[in-house]
Amino acid sequence: MKKVLFLFLLIIIFSCSSDTTSQSLEPTPITEEVIRGADMSFLPLIESEGTQYKHNGQTQDALVTLKNAGCNAVRIRLWVNPIDATSSFNEVKSLSSRVKQQGMKVWLTVHYSDTWADPGSQTKPTAWQNLSFTDLKNTMTTYTTQIMDEINPDIIQIGNETNDGMLWPEGRLSTNESQYVQLVTSAIQVVRSKSTSTKIMLHYAGISGSDWYFSKVGNLDFDYIGLSYYPIFHGKSLVNLQNTMNSLGTTYNKKIVITETAYPFTLGFNDFTNNIVGLSNQLIPAFQATEMGQKSFLSALKNTINQSSHGIGFCYWGSEWVAFRGPTASNGSSWENQALWDFNNNSLPILEEFNAN
């Protein structure tokens, strides 16, 4: 009887030990890092024309300033065959390397165009204009493969502001839904085959209509819903923004990033290029066009994202777009009063909002 009891106790001890070991081997859940991004696409052009950025009055590499502030991702637009080097493959590849050297994530916005792609214009690259749909899809696939092989971004947007698709007319969502879905699916398949870590984003400019767009693509294999939010274009209610984020995130079980945003630190100007924002009625009344008003806006936006059910970060657009061609330039910056550097190219207080808290 004693032997039976002894064996019984051994079995219990061994069983408990096995359970403990099994539990200890369970993987620790990994919390996905919140994105604190800045779009720096114009940086190579601005630097090439002699502009230097400053921090505390001292010249400093703008990427270093961002890194030190807490920025962890740099967004870069990519054009296929632009008329000059701006946003070209080689320029973007070089800038991506600089970003990686600073320990920040590379976030590529692939326009699939030779120039700006936006809700009102999704022009195919000139070299792709006369291709059949099959050849267009194959060419886009080959191009996406090159991006993954040579740049290997941490985040990739399949198109920019694709409210009505891309690569028009073949990929226009409202008229060729099936073809648009095929194009996006082909690009996604390339990314998945090349990387297990690269996050895929689909980007809608604004809030209104976003439910329609994501109802068309919500079942595709992507990671992030990207939404733009500019008060001048998309309304002055952060509550509406948060409600939209909650609704989309819950419906499609996706993380949501505010892909583009910005706010002025002044209504003044620093060159003779018309600014996008220059009137007080374009502002949210709670946030004036001052250095602290700009900072407070981003702080409030961060809180909105953090309090939403699926928010995972933001990207500030036009971060670097200072008046780099001088005070008399009519082809300078339409965004210098919304940049992260002031009219003396010194970093602004808003950079404090890139911290992890």
N, C-alpha and C positions, 0 to 999 in steps of 0.2 A: 504493500500500500504506500509506504514511504517513497519507493522508487517511482510509483505512478505519479504521486504528488510532485516529486522533484522534476520529472519530465514535463509535467503540466506547467510548472513555474518557468522552466527553461523556454517552453514554447511561447508563453506570454511575454517573457522578457525579449526574446528574439523578435516577436511580432511587433512590440512597441519600438524596438530599436530600428526595425526596417521601416516603420511608418515615419519615424523621426528623420531617418536618412532620406527617404523619399521626399518628405516635405522640404528638407533643406536643399534638395536638388531642383526644386521648382524654380523656373527662371524669374528673376526680378523684373517686374513690369518696367518698361522704359518709357519715360515721359518725353513726348516729342517737344523739341525746343521751340519756344515761341520765336517767331520771325520779327526781327527789328531791322527793316531793310531801307536802303536808300538807292534810288535810281541815279546812276552816275554816267549815263551813256555819252554825254557831251565831254567828259573829262579829257580824253585824248585830243580832241579838237581844241578845246580851250587852252590846254597846256601847250599845244603846238604853236599857239599864237602869243605865247609869252606870259600868260597870266599865272600868278602864283597865289596860292591860298595861304591863309594865316590862322594861327591859333594863339590867343593871348598876345597878339601883336607880332608874333614871330612866324616867319615862313615855315610851313609844314606841309608835307604830302597830305593831300585831302583824304586819301584812304587811311592814312595813319590817324588823322583826326577822328574819322568815323570809327575806326577800330577802338581807339582809346575811349570814345564816348559810350561804347557798348553796342554799336551796330554790328550785326552778325551776318548780314547778307547784302550783296550788291547786285542790283538789277541792271541788266545791260540789254539794249535792243540790238537785234541782228537783222540786217537787210541782205538780200541775195546779191545783187549787183548794183550798188548805189553809184551815183554819178561821180563821187569822189571817195576818199578813204573812210569818210564818216560812217560808222556802223557797218563797215565791211567785215568780211569773215576774218581777215588777218588782224584788223584792228581789235575786233572783239576777242579774238584768241589771245592776243597780247595783254589786253586789259584783264581778261579772265585769269591769266597767269599771275598778274600783280595782285589781284584780289585773293587768290589762293595763298600767295606768299604771306599775306597779312592774316591768314587764318580765318577768313570770312567765306561764306558760301557764295557760289556763283549762281545767279538766277538769270537765265536767258529768256528774253522775250523774242520769240521767233516770229517775225511779221509775215514771212513767206511772201515778200514783196520787195521791190527795189527801193521803196520809199515808205512813208507813213501809212500804216494800215489802221483804220479806225471804223466806227460804225457806219460812216458815210462813204468809205472808200477802201476797198480790198482788192487793189489792182494786182494782177498776176505779174511776176517778173517778166521783163521784155523777152528774155530768152525762152520763156515757157508759153508765150502767147498763143502759138499755133498748134500746140500739142492736143492730141485726142485726150479724152478723159482718162483712159487707161495709161497713156504715156505721162500725163500730168501727175497722176497718182504715183507712178513708178519713179518719176523724177523727184517728186517731193520726198519719197521714201529714201532715195539715194542721198539727197541733201541732208535729211535728218540723220541718216547713218553717219555722214561725215561729221556732223555736229557732235554726235555722241562719241565718235572715235577720237576726234582731235581736241575737243573742249571738255566733254564729259561734265556737264553742269550738275549742280546739286538740285536745282529746281529748273524745270523747263515749261514754258508756256507754249502750248500748241496754238499759235496765232495770237494776235493782239486785238483786244476790244472786238471780239467776234460776235457781236450782238446779232448779226445776220450772216454768220458764216465767214468764209475767207475764199481766196482764189476765185473771185467772181469772173464769169457767171456760173461756172461749173459747180463751185462750192457754196453758192448762195443758199443759206438755210431756208429762207421763205419760199424759194422756188425750186430748189434742188436738194431737199432735205436728205434723201438717201445718199446722194453723192457727197454732201458735206460730212455725213457720219462716216462714210467710207474713208474719206481723206484723214479725218481725225483718228479713226481706228488704226489706219496704216501707220501713222506717226507714233501712236501709242505703242503699237507692237514693236516698232524699232527700239524705242526707249526701254521697254521691258526686257527685250532680248539683250540689250547692251549693259544694263545696270539694274541691280536689285535695290539700290538706294536712292536713285534720282526720283524726286517727287514731280508729278505731272499736274499742271494747272490748266484749267479752262477759264477764260477771262471775259467777264461781261462788264461793260462800262456803264455804271449807274446802278439804280435800284429798281425803278419802274421798268417792267417788262422782263426782269431777270427770271421770274417764275416760268414765263413762256420759254425762254431760252433753255433753262436747265431741265425743263420737262422733255426737251428733245434729246438731250445728251446725258441726262442723269444716270442712265444705266451703263455708260461707258466706264472703262477701267482707268479712272484718274483719281488723284488724291485730294487736290485742293480746288475749291470754288474761289475764284478771284473776282472781287467787286471793286470798281472805282468809286471813290466818294469825294467829290468836290462840292462844297456848299453852293458855289455859283451855278453849277450845272444840275446838281442832284438833290437840291432841297436843303433846308437849314435845320432839319430835325434829326438829331442823333437817336431819338427814340424810334423813328421810322427805320433808320438804318439797322438798329439792333433787332427790331421785329423782323425785318427781312432776313437778316443773318440767322436768327433762330428758326424761322420757317424753312429756309432753304437747307440749313444744316440738318434739321430734323427729318425733312422729307427725303433727302438723298444721302444721309449719313456721311457727310463730308465735312472736313475742316474748312474754315473760311478765312481768307486773307483779304484785308483791304489793300488791294494791289497798287492803287494810286491814290494819293491825297496830297494836299498842300494848303498853305494858308499864308497870307501876307504879314510881314512885320512892319510895313509902311504902305501908304498909298502913293508915295512919291515914286520917282523914276530916276534911273542912273544912266540912261542913254536915250536916244531919240527913236527907239523901237517901241511901238504901242504895247502896253502891258495888258494881259488878259484880265487882271483884277486891278481896278483903280478907283472904284466908287464905294462909298460907305454902305449903300444899299445892297451891295454884293456880299456883305459880311453877315455872320451870325452875330446878332446884337450883343451877346454875352462875351464875345471875343473881339476886341478892337484890333486895328491894324498897327500893333506895336510889337516890340520884341517880346514882351511878356504875354501879350495877347496871342501871338503865334505859338508860343510855348504852351500856354493854357489850352489852346485848341487841341494840340497833339496829345496833351495829358488827358483831356476829356475823351478824345477818340480812343486812346489806349484803354481807358476805363470801360468804354462802351464795348470794345472788343473782349476785354477780360471778363466782363459780366455776361456776355452772350454765351449761349450754350455750346457753340462750336467755333468761336473765334480763336485764331492761332497766330495773329500778327498783322503787321502793316508794312507798307513800303511808301516812303516819301518820294514824290516825283519832282524832277527839276531841281534836285538838291544842289547841284553844282552850277546851275545855269545863271551865273552872274553876268554883269554887263562887261563882257570880256573884250569888246572891241572899242571901248572908250566912250566918252559922254556924247559924242556927236554921231555915233553910228546909228543908221536906220536899219541895219541888218544885224543887230546885236541880239539882245535877249528880251523876250516878252514876259519874262518870269523872274527878273532879278530881284523884285520885291517879295518873292516867295521862296527864294533860295535859303539854304542853311548857312550861308555866309553873307555878311552885310555889304554895304556899298564900298567899304574899304577892304573887302575880301577877308574880313576877320570872322571867325566862327561865332555863331549866335547862341543865345541861351537855350534855344529849342533842342540843341544837341544833348542837353541833360536828360531829355525824355527818351533817349535811346538806351538808357540803363535798363537792367533786367528787372527792376522793381516796378 
